[in-house]
Amino acid sequence: MKTAHDIIRKPIITEKASEAKDRLNKIVLAVDSDASKPEIKKAVEEVFSVKVEKINVLNTKPKVKGWGRKKGTRSGYKKAVVTLKEGNTIEVFDQV
């Protein structure tokens, strides 16, 4: 069985994710590709000690990138946009 730290891979920190955090109280995380919404919700609540209101999940496709003559692919991953309940914040993301 997977632990909460196995499900949550890393935060995704972009301009769009920062705006969502500030305005809409949402955080964006890269998660395990086999994780379901209930598993993600349980893992976020366990690791960060917050209450989750809603979760949206999307799979990002692998991208083909070129370096000179060589072509390669960046791997795809599963992304979770987690909406936190009103009044809940995660301090780690506030410092970014």
C-alpha positions as CSV (number, residue, x, y, z in Angstrom):
1,M,0.0,0.0,0.0
2,K,1.2,3.5,-0.9
3,T,1.9,6.0,1.8
4,A,0.9,9.7,1.6
5,H,4.5,10.6,0.7
6,D,4.5,8.1,-2.2
7,I,1.3,9.7,-3.7
8,I,2.5,13.3,-3.5
9,R,5.5,13.7,-5.7
10,K,6.3,17.4,-5.8
11,P,4.7,20.8,-6.0
12,I,4.3,22.5,-9.3
13,I,5.4,26.1,-9.0
14,T,4.6,28.3,-12.0
15,E,3.1,31.8,-12.4
16,K,-0.3,30.3,-13.0
17,A,-0.1,28.1,-10.0
18,S,1.0,31.0,-7.8
19,E,-2.0,33.1,-9.0
20,A,-4.3,30.2,-8.2
21,K,-2.8,29.9,-4.7
22,D,-3.2,33.6,-4.0
23,R,-6.6,34.3,-5.5
24,L,-8.5,31.0,-5.3
25,N,-6.8,29.1,-2.4
26,K,-5.6,26.3,-4.7
27,I,-2.4,24.3,-4.8
28,V,-1.0,22.3,-7.7
29,L,0.9,19.1,-7.1
30,A,2.5,16.4,-9.3
31,V,1.1,13.1,-8.0
32,D,1.5,9.4,-8.6
33,S,0.0,8.3,-11.9
34,D,-2.1,5.5,-10.3
35,A,-3.5,7.7,-7.5
36,S,-7.3,8.4,-7.4
37,K,-9.0,11.5,-6.1
38,P,-9.9,10.0,-2.7
39,E,-6.3,8.8,-2.2
40,I,-4.9,12.3,-3.2
41,K,-7.4,14.0,-0.8
42,K,-6.4,11.7,2.1
43,A,-2.7,12.2,1.4
44,V,-2.9,16.0,1.2
45,E,-4.9,16.2,4.4
46,E,-2.5,13.9,6.2
47,V,0.8,15.5,5.0
48,F,-0.2,19.2,5.2
49,S,-2.9,19.0,8.0
50,V,-5.5,21.0,6.0
51,K,-9.0,20.3,4.9
52,V,-9.6,19.7,1.1
53,E,-12.7,21.0,-0.5
54,K,-12.2,19.8,-4.1
55,I,-9.7,18.0,-6.3
56,N,-9.3,18.3,-10.1
57,V,-7.0,15.8,-11.8
58,L,-5.4,15.9,-15.3
59,N,-2.7,13.9,-17.1
60,T,-0.1,15.9,-18.8
61,K,1.2,14.3,-22.0
62,P,4.9,13.6,-22.7
63,K,6.6,16.4,-24.7
64,V,9.0,15.8,-27.5
65,K,12.1,18.0,-27.1
66,G,15.2,18.3,-29.3
67,W,18.8,18.9,-28.4
68,G,20.7,19.6,-31.6
69,R,20.2,16.5,-33.8
70,K,18.9,14.3,-31.0
71,K,15.3,14.0,-30.1
72,G,14.0,12.9,-26.8
73,T,10.9,13.1,-24.7
74,R,10.1,14.6,-21.3
75,S,8.0,12.2,-19.4
76,G,4.3,12.9,-18.7
77,Y,2.8,13.0,-15.2
78,K,-0.4,13.4,-13.4
79,K,-1.3,16.8,-12.0
80,A,-3.7,17.5,-9.2
81,V,-5.2,20.9,-8.5
82,V,-6.3,20.9,-4.9
83,T,-8.8,23.5,-3.6
84,L,-8.4,24.0,0.1
85,K,-11.4,24.9,2.4
86,E,-11.7,28.6,3.4
87,G,-9.2,29.5,6.1
88,N,-6.7,26.7,5.4
89,T,-3.3,27.5,3.9
90,I,0.0,25.7,3.6
91,E,2.9,27.6,4.9
92,V,5.5,26.1,2.6
93,F,3.6,27.4,-0.4
94,D,3.2,30.9,1.2
95,Q,7.0,31.4,1.2
96,V,7.4,30.7,-2.5
